[in-house]
Amino acid sequence: MTDRPDKQGDINATSPGQVLVIGPHGVTGRAIAEQLSASAEWNPTTASRRGAPSRSAEGSAGAPHVSVDLLDATASAAAFAHLGHVTHLVHAAYVERPTMAETTAPNLAMLANTLDALRGAGAAVQRVVLIGGGKSYGEHLGPYKTPAKESDPRVLGPIFYNDQEDLLADRSATDGFTWTVLRPDVVIGFNTGSPMNLLMSIAVFAALSKDAGVPLRFPGSAQAWTALHQFTDADLLAAATQWALSSDTATNEIFNVLNGDQFRWQHLWPDIARDFDMPTAAPQPMSLADQMADKEAAWDALVSRHHLQPTPYDQVASWAFADGIWSAGFDMVQSTIKIRRAGFAGCVDSHQSLLGHLARLRELRYVP
């Protein structure tokens, strides 16, 4: 192990901090990269298999980008060879696979290959911030203990978050960095082509329903209509990430990051309908993966008629993910007390968060 400067948690010693953001094409990674790009405290570099992400807001500075397949250890080492100056790492990448068991190995490999490549480049990494999620509490399996707390015992895997957290703990002991794990849930923010993006699913479903002349019907289960649910605003998560990169109270800790409130779809749905100037009707449970499969031509016509960004239909929404959220007929509540007590007090009204991001989609010409 190489000697490392004792600067953990002190970005002033090397300010602005040199932070590598893995996964800038996702809802969370994009927001984090934009947050850090706008900050005088950080110089971000982004990395992903795809090229540099397009700018999603006027005036947002594009960070230097490295295109690399992080599942390839040799390619990762070569691509990161010039990143010996990196002092901090944010890992927000995610690879989707058909089952949770199949998801574990590639997601663990991406984190391991990133850490190995940075070590090989001679980077003296001080802190790693890992973006986790609510699956740590078993919410993907069904009803779980709520409000869920970071101190709750683990759920039996496979859950790749567990493996990533264990890897961080082991590597921090040998490589000399500290770590923070942030656990958001149902992140609401701008992006296309992401496997977990409820905002675009809502927007496209509403736009196509309006275009077809039908009212906006809630497509989820009767139980999900009235259960307590929660969001994490992408910009709030980005602010929490910036805080976690340098906060002493975030050292080797796990934190839930939520908006700070809960909502019921029966109360939020009328707000969405008003935002699209649509009537509502009684909920109609349906599989969006089935019902929306034949809507490509209608979407392309809508894009042409309203002069929208030409986004391919297979990248504009994730219907299977929306089905999963809207079939969850149980309370989904995580406690945010721990992160508040640690010093991050950010919060946002979930109704305002969703409507604000829908307005942003219109400004950027992704929906009419």
Secondary structure, 3 states (H helix, E strand, C coil): CCCCCCCCCCHHHCCCEEEEEECCCCHHHHHHHHHHHCCCCEEEEEEECCCCCCCCCCCCCCCCEEECCCCCHHHHHHHCCCCCCCCEEEECCCCCCCCHHHHHHHHHHHHHHHHHHHHHCCCCCCEEEEECCHHHHCCCCCCCCCCECCCCCCCCCCCHHHHHHHHHHHHHHHHCCEEEEEECCCEECCCCCCCCCHHHHHHHHHHHHHHCCCCECCCCCHHHHHCCECCEEHHHHHHHHHHHHHCHHHCCEEEECCCCCCECHHHHHHHHHHHCCCCECCCCCCCHHHHCCCCHHHHHHHHHHHCCCCCCHHHHCCHHHHHHHHCCCCCCCECCHHHHHHCCCCCCCHHHHHHHHHHHHHHCCCCC
